[in-house]
Amino acid sequence: MKIATWNVNSLTARLQHVLDWLVANPVDVLCLQELKMSDDKFPLEVLKAAGYEAAVFGQKTYNGVAILSLAPVRDVVKNITGFTDEQSRVIAATLDTPAGEVRVVNGYFVNGQAPGTEKFEYKMGWLRALRDWLREELAAHPNLVLLGDFNIVLEDRDSFDPVGLAETIHHTTEERDQFKALLKLGLTDAFRLFDQPPKSYSWWDYRMLGYQKNRGLRIDHILVSEPLVPQVKSCVIDRVPRKWEKPSDHAPVVLEI
């Protein structure tokens, strides 16, 4: 099966892009972030006509996440259990596959603005709560995939300018330590299971010809639990939609297991 993640930066603006991409890439599951719409505005019927069921956790204007799936999903959880949050950032669901159940956790991680700000502290608290909750999720669901827009650059090679951007947002030691703590739960970065081209990024700024100059960051990640690691066949970034007219600033990342 194929599972993909894509921050679409407004589903209203990018719905046709999603539909076109699904025709060319009929993945089993597509996790979306930054819907920027409330649940009642979500195009359920349009996506159902394309063959996909959807579990949605929207928010007007900001945030919002969804799991699109060819097969029904069950046991849907919205946001981090036990963590009070007014922002729609996490949705989890269980999929029944021929190889057994797989738990999919889709997150739009906090940006954090800048170190030393209230938003950065919110990010740190959110990440700690996510880790504590995921520990319980992994105990209940050994086959688990955590994916989405992490807003964290894990390694220097994931940034176009690791020296110039050192200790700025997405690159701080605190953020990377939080990411490593997620990995220590028993999760593996699927993208790095394979040899990848240098300067492989998933996000490029709209400004300053960011995409054309490949001034990007790899901040969209797919992590898999230990039982799934031997089953991972590939993990790639699909840069094609970033070349389309009025694209999202993020590209899809696709996992095959």
C-alpha positions in Angstrom: 0.0 0.0 0.0 1.0 3.6 -0.5 0.5 6.3 2.1 1.2 10.0 1.3 1.4 13.3 3.2 0.9 16.7 1.7 0.5 20.1 3.2 -1.8 21.7 0.6 -1.8 25.2 2.1 -5.6 25.6 1.6 -7.7 22.9 0.2 -10.0 25.5 -1.3 -7.2 26.8 -3.4 -5.7 23.4 -4.1 -8.6 20.9 -4.5 -8.1 20.5 -8.2 -4.4 19.9 -7.6 -5.3 17.1 -5.1 -7.7 15.5 -7.5 -5.3 15.7 -10.4 -2.5 14.3 -8.3 -4.7 11.4 -7.1 -5.5 10.4 -10.6 -1.8 10.3 -11.5 -0.9 8.8 -8.1 -3.8 6.6 -6.8 -2.4 6.1 -3.3 -4.3 4.1 -0.7 -4.1 6.9 1.8 -3.4 10.7 1.5 -3.0 12.8 4.6 -3.5 16.5 4.2 -2.5 19.4 6.4 -3.4 23.1 6.4 -6.9 22.6 5.0 -7.8 26.1 6.1 -11.5 25.3 6.2 -14.2 24.2 8.6 -15.6 20.7 8.5 -18.8 21.8 6.8 -16.8 23.3 3.9 -14.8 20.1 3.3 -15.5 18.6 -0.2 -16.6 15.2 1.0 -18.8 14.4 -2.0 -16.2 15.5 -4.5 -13.6 13.2 -2.9 -16.0 10.4 -2.5 -16.7 10.6 -6.3 -12.9 10.2 -6.7 -13.1 7.0 -4.6 -11.9 8.3 -1.2 -13.5 8.2 2.2 -12.4 11.0 4.5 -11.8 11.6 8.2 -11.7 15.4 8.8 -10.7 17.8 11.5 -11.0 21.2 10.1 -10.6 24.8 11.3 -11.8 28.0 9.7 -9.0 30.0 8.2 -6.1 28.1 9.8 -4.7 24.6 10.4 -7.0 21.6 9.7 -6.0 18.0 8.9 -7.6 15.1 7.0 -7.1 11.5 6.2 -8.3 10.4 2.8 -8.5 6.6 2.3 -9.7 4.2 -0.4 -10.8 1.9 2.5 -12.9 2.9 5.5 -11.2 4.2 8.5 -12.1 3.6 12.2 -11.3 4.6 15.7 -10.7 8.2 14.7 -9.1 10.5 17.3 -8.8 14.3 16.9 -6.0 16.2 18.6 -3.6 14.9 21.3 -5.5 13.1 24.0 -5.1 14.8 27.3 -3.7 18.0 25.8 -6.0 21.0 25.6 -5.6 22.7 22.3 -7.9 25.0 20.3 -6.1 24.4 17.1 -6.9 21.5 14.7 -3.5 19.8 14.3 -3.8 16.1 14.7 -6.1 13.3 13.4 -5.5 9.6 13.8 -7.3 6.6 12.4 -6.9 2.9 12.0 -6.9 1.2 8.6 -7.6 -2.5 8.1 -5.2 -3.9 5.4 -4.5 -7.4 4.1 -1.4 -7.4 6.3 -3.3 -6.3 9.4 -4.3 -3.0 11.0 -2.2 0.1 10.5 -2.6 3.2 12.7 -2.1 6.4 10.8 -1.3 9.6 12.8 -1.4 12.8 10.7 0.0 16.0 12.2 0.4 19.6 11.3 3.1 20.4 13.8 3.3 23.8 15.4 5.5 26.3 13.5 6.8 28.1 16.5 7.6 31.5 15.0 11.0 32.0 16.7 13.0 30.8 19.7 12.2 32.7 22.8 8.6 33.5 21.8 5.3 32.3 23.4 4.6 30.4 20.1 7.9 28.5 20.5 7.0 27.5 24.0 3.7 26.3 22.8 5.5 24.2 20.2 7.7 22.7 22.9 4.8 21.8 25.0 2.8 20.5 22.1 5.7 18.2 21.1 6.1 16.9 24.6 2.4 16.1 24.8 2.6 14.4 21.3 5.4 12.2 22.5 3.6 11.1 25.6 0.4 10.3 23.7 2.3 8.5 20.9 3.9 6.2 23.5 0.4 5.0 24.4 -0.6 4.8 20.7 2.4 2.7 19.9 1.6 0.3 22.8 -1.9 -0.1 21.5 -1.0 -0.1 17.7 2.4 -1.7 17.0 2.0 -0.9 13.2 2.0 2.9 13.3 2.8 5.6 10.8 3.4 9.2 12.0 3.4 11.7 9.1 2.8 15.2 8.2 4.3 18.7 8.2 6.7 18.5 11.2 8.1 22.1 10.8 11.4 20.7 11.9 14.7 20.2 10.0 16.2 17.0 11.5 19.7 17.2 10.0 21.9 19.8 8.3 21.4 18.0 5.0 17.7 18.7 5.2 18.3 22.5 4.8 19.6 24.5 1.9 21.6 26.7 4.4 22.3 24.9 7.6 25.0 27.3 8.6 23.2 30.6 7.9 20.0 29.3 9.5 21.6 27.6 12.5 19.5 27.9 15.6 16.7 29.7 13.8 13.2 28.3 13.7 12.9 24.7 12.3 16.7 24.4 12.9 17.1 24.8 16.7 18.7 22.3 19.0 15.5 22.2 21.1 13.3 21.3 18.1 15.8 18.6 16.9 16.0 17.1 20.3 12.2 16.8 20.4 12.3 15.1 17.0 15.0 12.7 18.2 12.8 11.9 21.2 10.0 10.9 18.9 12.5 8.5 17.1 13.5 7.0 20.4 9.9 5.8 20.9 10.7 3.3 18.2 10.1 5.3 15.1 12.2 5.5 12.0 12.5 8.2 9.3 11.4 6.2 6.2 13.0 8.6 3.8 16.4 7.9 5.2 16.0 4.1 4.8 17.1 4.7 1.2 19.9 6.5 -0.6 18.4 9.9 -1.6 19.7 12.6 -3.9 21.5 15.4 -2.2 19.5 18.6 -1.5 16.2 16.7 -1.3 13.6 19.1 0.1 9.8 19.1 0.5 9.2 22.8 1.1 10.3 25.9 -0.8 9.5 29.5 0.0 7.3 31.3 -2.5 9.6 34.3 -2.3 13.1 34.9 -3.8 12.7 32.1 -6.4 12.9 29.5 -3.6 11.8 26.6 -5.7 13.7 27.6 -8.8 16.9 28.0 -6.8 16.1 24.9 -4.7 16.4 26.9 -1.5 14.3 24.4 0.4 13.8 22.5 3.6 12.8 18.9 4.3 10.2 19.4 6.9 7.5 16.9 5.7 8.3 13.5 7.2 7.0 10.0 7.4 8.0 7.9 10.4 7.3 4.2 10.8 7.2 1.9 13.8 9.7 -0.9 14.1 7.4 -3.7 12.8 6.8 -1.8 9.6 10.5 -1.0 8.9 11.2 -4.3 7.1 8.1 -3.8 4.9 9.1 -0.3 3.6 9.7 -0.5 -0.1 10.3 3.2 -0.9 9.8 6.7 0.4 10.1 9.6 -2.1 9.3 13.3 -2.5 7.2 14.1 -5.5 8.3 17.5 -6.7 6.0 17.6 -9.7 3.0 19.4 -8.1 5.4 22.2 -6.9 5.8 23.1 -10.6 2.1 23.5 -11.2 0.4 26.9 -11.5 -0.3 28.4 -8.1 1.1 25.4 -6.2 1.3 24.7 -2.5 4.7 25.5 -1.1 5.0 21.9 0.0 5.4 18.7 -2.1 3.9 15.4 -1.4 5.9 12.6 0.3 4.9 9.1 -0.6 5.6 5.9 1.4 5.2 2.4 0.0 4.9 -0.6 2.4 
